[in-house]
Amino acid sequence: MDIGDPEVKALDRLAQREKTSRAALIRKAVDDFLARNSVRAIQLFMESLKRSIFLFSRNSGRKTAVHFSWSCSSSEEEAFGLWGDRKVDGLAYQKDIRSES
């Protein structure tokens, strides 16, 4: 670790006043720094978790295919599975459709 002379002198004065070693002061400073930053990491994680829960709960009220499949009209029932007997590669179909524009 590289520390300038003014900082070393300040640490020595503090160490003498606190009746401890310079190394002990540095270890405590590093421990405090890591503790503060790990608390921030936990706060960021919790904010992210709360945001995810909010977004899930907001989107969970939307209708999905499952909601609509229980009350199909006759035309929807006739259309359901219409392509079931076709052997279509989904990726190839997607590329083909996109290349038309």
C-alpha positions as CSV (number, residue, x, y, z in Angstrom):
1,M,0.0,0.0,0.0
2,D,1.3,3.4,-0.9
3,I,0.7,6.2,1.5
4,G,2.2,9.7,1.3
5,D,4.5,11.1,4.0
6,P,1.9,13.7,5.3
7,E,-0.7,10.9,5.7
8,V,1.9,8.6,7.5
9,K,2.7,11.5,9.9
10,A,-1.0,12.1,10.5
11,L,-1.5,8.4,11.2
12,D,1.5,8.4,13.6
13,R,0.1,11.3,15.6
14,L,-3.3,9.7,15.7
15,A,-1.8,6.3,16.7
16,Q,0.2,8.0,19.5
17,R,-2.9,9.8,20.8
18,E,-5.0,6.6,20.6
19,K,-2.2,4.4,22.1
20,T,-2.4,2.0,19.2
21,S,-0.3,1.1,16.1
22,R,-0.5,2.7,12.7
23,A,-1.3,-0.8,11.3
24,A,-4.2,-1.1,13.7
25,L,-5.6,2.3,12.6
26,I,-5.3,1.3,8.9
27,R,-7.0,-2.1,9.6
28,K,-9.9,-0.3,11.4
29,A,-10.2,2.2,8.5
30,V,-10.4,-0.6,6.0
31,D,-12.9,-2.5,8.1
32,D,-15.1,0.6,8.5
33,F,-14.9,1.3,4.7
34,L,-15.9,-2.3,3.9
35,A,-18.7,-2.3,6.4
36,R,-20.2,0.9,5.0
37,N,-19.9,-0.3,1.4
38,S,-21.4,-3.7,2.2
39,V,-24.4,-2.0,3.8
40,R,-24.8,0.1,0.6
41,A,-24.7,-3.2,-1.4
42,I,-27.4,-4.6,0.7
43,Q,-29.5,-1.4,0.3
44,L,-29.1,-1.6,-3.4
45,F,-30.1,-5.3,-3.4
46,M,-33.2,-4.5,-1.4
47,E,-34.2,-1.6,-3.6
48,S,-33.8,-3.9,-6.6
49,L,-35.9,-6.6,-4.9
50,K,-38.6,-4.2,-4.0
51,R,-38.7,-2.9,-7.6
52,S,-39.0,-6.4,-8.9
53,I,-41.9,-7.2,-6.6
54,F,-43.6,-4.0,-7.6
55,L,-43.2,-4.7,-11.3
56,F,-44.4,-8.3,-10.9
57,S,-47.5,-7.2,-8.9
58,R,-48.2,-4.5,-11.4
59,N,-48.0,-6.9,-14.4
60,S,-49.7,-9.8,-12.7
61,G,-53.1,-8.3,-13.1
62,R,-52.8,-8.2,-16.9
63,K,-54.6,-10.8,-19.0
64,T,-52.5,-13.6,-20.4
65,A,-53.2,-16.4,-22.9
66,V,-54.4,-18.6,-20.1
67,H,-57.1,-16.0,-19.2
68,F,-58.5,-16.0,-22.7
69,S,-58.3,-19.7,-23.3
70,W,-61.1,-20.5,-20.9
71,S,-63.7,-18.5,-22.8
72,C,-63.0,-19.1,-26.5
73,S,-65.5,-18.2,-29.1
74,S,-66.2,-20.8,-31.8
75,S,-64.0,-19.0,-34.3
76,E,-61.2,-18.9,-31.7
77,E,-61.6,-22.6,-31.0
78,E,-61.4,-23.3,-34.8
79,A,-58.3,-21.3,-35.1
80,F,-56.5,-22.8,-32.1
81,G,-53.8,-25.2,-33.2
82,L,-54.3,-24.2,-36.9
83,W,-50.6,-24.6,-37.6
84,G,-50.2,-27.7,-35.5
85,D,-49.7,-30.1,-38.4
86,R,-47.2,-27.8,-40.1
87,K,-43.5,-28.4,-39.7
88,V,-42.1,-24.9,-39.4
89,D,-38.8,-23.9,-38.0
90,G,-39.7,-20.9,-35.8
91,L,-36.3,-19.2,-36.3
92,A,-36.3,-19.6,-40.0
93,Y,-39.9,-18.3,-40.2
94,Q,-38.9,-15.3,-38.1
95,K,-35.9,-14.5,-40.3
96,D,-38.1,-14.9,-43.4
97,I,-40.7,-12.5,-42.1
98,R,-38.1,-9.9,-41.0
99,S,-36.4,-10.0,-44.4
100,E,-39.6,-9.0,-46.2
101,S,-39.4,-5.4,-45.0
